[in-house]
Amino acid sequence: MGAFGDHDVIDDWNTSAAWLAGMRATHWWSERVLSGLMSYWVYQHLGNLSPAELAADPLYAKVCAAPDGTDLLRRFAAEADADPACVRWSYRRDFGRTRLLMIDTRAARVLREDGRAMLDGAEASWVRAQALADGPGAYDHLLVGSSLPWLLPPLIHDAESWNAALCRGERGGPEGRWARFAEELRQRADLEHWSAFPSSFEALTDLLAEAGSGPQAPATVCVLSGDVHHAYVAEPRWPDGGPEARVVQLTCSPLHNAIPVSVRLGFRFGWSRAGRALGRALARHGRTGGPPVTWRRTGGPWFGNQLMTLVLRGRDARLRLDQARAGGRWVTVDERDLDVRDRP
């Protein structure tokens, strides 16, 4: 099981409205996006569905009954591209007392600058309903899958929020030089994570707190992510003390591109005191205000080919990170319990 990543279609898919307009102006984009959606439906989406959902899927039934389902899938992909709200790629699966909620952070985006959101309204409502379905005590662990991390190094978070503010015209209007500069920077630097959609970041933060609160709160709420070519563990702090559950961001890009030393240093700097100070300066310039939570890195950053494993038994959770070494060896570089009693 998995969720959309940008490379299912193309690098930095749906970064912004300007990015999408540029793609649609090329002669090859239409075939690229339709082929990507068709391939994803066959090789990923069908495997995400439960047996009952698969049996009830009308498109699946039609494709199975057709001698050749290519045209059926192509029409479906064209409709999904023209109106992303007509199809839902997000899904929920319950495994005993563990709930897995995978969020589509690519196809469901709203890209216009005056209403920019990671998820459209209907998708956001569905995600919220699934996280809270069946009431308090429905699960011991909530796993929220998002290909893009919710919590980034604070400097990067603030830089993305600042960039989003400039792109929507906070300094000089939406057609001004700051907005033009910011759009070019957004596309060049891949500034398109949750923090680049500030209202969506806040909504997800509120949902995670609500899902993890109350006398029957789950033991853990874990956001599972990749994308950033390294691994780390980050944990938030709410001003009011936060939810009863232990909430963690678990990020791991298992097979990564070679990362230059300068980029590694940049990621480390993003967590540093100086990096946080620079981020606050950007926030002041963009008039973004502060995020609803603060957070700190409690593990990593780790670079290399690696796998992060989360083992759940009852209300216990244990995390392990293994890295590949020369000669085909696997080495465990971190192992810890995610116990609410040990919450930082």
N, C-alpha and C positions, 0 to 999 in steps of 0.2 A: 504494500500500500504506500501511497505517496501523495503529493500535491504538486500543482504547477510550479515549475521554476522558469525563469526567463528563457533558459536555453532549450526548453521544449519548443520554442518558436524561434527566438533570436535573442542575443545578448541585450539586456536592459529593456525587454519588452514592456511597452506601455509606461515608459518613464513619465511622459507628460503629453499634453495635447499637441504641443509643437513638435515633439518627437514623432507622434503618430501621424501628423499631417505630412511630415517629411517622408515617412515610410510609404504612405499612400500615394505620394507623388512619383514613386519609382514604378518601373514596369514589372518588377518581379514580386512586389510585396503581396499582392492578392494570392498568388499561388503559394507563397511561403506560409502565410497565416492559415489558409485553408488546409494545406497539407499537415501543418503542425497540429491543428485541432483534430483532424481526422485520425492522425497517428496516436495522439494522446487518448482519444476515446477508445481505440482498439487495445492499445498496449498498457494503459494505466487506469483509465476511468472504470472500465468493466471490472477490473480486479479490486477497485475500491468499494464496490457495492456489496451489500450483504446478499446472500442467496435469495431472500424474499424480494429485495429491491430489484435484483437482476431479473427475476421471473416476472415482475410487474412492469418492467421497462418496455414501452411500446416500440421504441426504435430498435432495441436489441431483438425483439420478436420479428420485426420486419426484415432486419438484416439477415437473421438466421433463415427466414423463409424465402429470401430472394436468391436466385441463381448467382447474382453478383450484386453485392450491397454497396458498391462504390458510389453510384449516383445518389443513393439515399444518404450516405454519410456526407457527401459533398454538399448537398442541400442543407443538411443539418449544420455543417460547419459554417456555411455562408450566413445562415440565420443567426448563429451564435456570434459571428463576427460583427454583423450589422446591428444586433441588439443583444449585448452581453447579458442583459437581465432576463432573457428568455430561457436561459439554461443555468443550472446550478452545478458547479464542479466541486464545491465544498461538500463534506459528508461527515456523518457521525456513526461511530461503531461502539457498542458497549461490549466489553469482555469481562464477564463476571462483575466485579465491583470497581472496574476501571473504565472510565469513559474517554474515548479518543475522539477529538473534534478537530478535523483538518479543515483549514481555512484557505480558500483560493485567494491569494494575494496578487494575482496577475490579471486575470480576465474580468474580474468583477470591479475594477477600478472606475472611479469617476474622475475624469482628467481635466475638465474645465476649471480654470483657476478660481472662479468665484464659488465653486462647490466641490473642490478637490477632496476626494475620499478614497481610502484603500478599498472600501466595499460600498456598493450602492445601498440605498436605504432598505430595500427588501432583503438583500443578502445580510446586512448588519442585523436586522431584526431576526432573521432565521438563526444566525450564529448565537445571538443572545438567548433565544428560546431553547436551543439545543443544549446550551451550557447549563441552563437552569431547569430543564425538563425533569419531571417526576419529583420535584420538590427537594427540601433539605434531606440530607442523608442518603441520597440516591446512589452515591459512589464514594469510594475511599480515595481515589486519585483521579484528577482531571488532567489529561494530556491535551494540550492545545498545539496542533501542528501548524506552523507558519514557515514557509520556506525562507522568509526574511525575518531576522531577529527583531523582537520587540524592544529589548534593551541593548543598545550599542555603547561603545566607549563614549562617555559624556561629551567629549569634544565633538565627535562625529554627530551625535544626536543634536547638539546645539547648532552645528554647522548646517545640518539638513533643515532644521526648523527656521533658522535665519534665511537660508536660501529660499524656502517656500514662501516666507513673508515678502522677500524682495520680488519673487516671480509674480505674486498676486498684486504688487504695486504698493507695498507699504512705504517704500522710499521712492517718490517721484512718479507714482502712478504705474499702471500695467503696461504702458507703452514707453516708459522712460528708459534711460540708459542703465539704471540699476537693474531693472527687470530684464533687459536684454542681456546684460552681463551675467545675471543669475541663471537665466535659462541655458546659456552656453556652458556655464560652470556645472549646472545640474547634469547635463548630458555627458560632459567630459569626465566628471568625477563620480558618476553613478550615485547621485544623491536622491535615492528613491525608495528608502526603507520606511518603516512605520513612522519614524520621526519626520519624514518629509510630507506626511499627511497628518498634521498636528491634531485635528479633531478626531481622527480615527485612532491615533495613539491614546488620546485621553479616554475615548470610549472603551477601548480594549482594556486599559488600566482599570477603569471603573468596573468592568465586567469581571475581570480576574479577582478583584477585591470582593465583589458581591458573591461570586461563586465559592470563594474560600472563607466566607464569614458565617457566623452563627454557631449555636451549640452543637449542631450536627455537621459541622464543616468537614470537608475531606482532609486527609492528612497532608496531601501535597497538591499543588497546582503547578504543573511544569509546562513551560513554553518550549517546544522543540523546534530548532531552526538550524539552518546551514548558511549557504550563500557567500560567506565572507572569508572563505579560504583559510580558516584556522578554527580553533576551539577555545571556549572559555565558559565559565559559570558566573552568572551575575545574579544578585539578589536585591530586591527593592526594599525601601523603607517608606512607609506612609506617615504623614505628619501626625495622624491620630493613633498610631501604633499598628494599624493595618489589620488584615484578616487573621483568623485563627490558624488557617492552613499555612504551611510553608510554601511560598511562591518563589519559583526559580526560573531563570532563563538558562536553558541548556543549549549551547551552540556548538555544532561540530560540522565542519566540511571535511568529509572523510578522505576524498581523493582530490587534492588541491593542485592548482597551478603553482609552479615555482614562484616563490614570493621573494623579491629583492630585499636585501637588508634594510634599505631605506623605508620600505613599506612596513616591515616588521617593527622598526623603530617608531614609525608613525602610529601603528596600532597601540604600542606600549605608551607612547606619549599621550594618546587620547584618554587614557585612564589616570594620568598623572595629575598632581596638584596644579602644575603649570598649564596642562591641557584643559583642565576644568576652568581655570581662570580665563583662558583664551575663549573658551566656549561661552562663558558668561558675558564676555565683552561682545561677542557676536550677537547674543540674545538681546543685549541692550540696543545694539545698532538696529536690529530687525524689529524691535519692540514686540518680541514674542512672549515675554513673561517667562516664568519658570514652569517646568513640567509638574504634574500632580504628585509625583514621587521622586525621591532620590534613589540612587542605587550604587552599589560598588561591586567590583570584581572579587569573587571569592575562590576562583580557580582559573589557572592559565595566565596569559594566553599560551596555547600550545600550537606549534607549527609542525607540519609534516603529514604523512599519510596515516590516518588514525580512525579509530572507531570508538564511539561513545555508547555504552550499554547501560540501560536503566532496568533494574530488576525489581519487580513489585511483588511482595508477599504479604497478604493481608493489608494492614495499614503501614507496613514498613516499606521503605524505598532505599535502594542502594545504587550508587552511580560508580561506573568504572570507565576509565579512558585507557585504551591500548594503542600503542604506536608501532608502526613497522620499522624494523631496523635492518641493517645490512645482513645478507645471508638468509633472508626470509624469516627472521625472528620477530615475534611479537613481544613487546615489553609493556607491562602495566605501569603507567606513569602517574596515575591518580586513582584513588578509590576512597569513597566516603559514603556515610549514611546521610540520607536526607530526612532527618528526624525533626519534627516541629519543635521539640524541646531544645534542639541545638541551633535554632534559627538565630542568625546574627543580629 
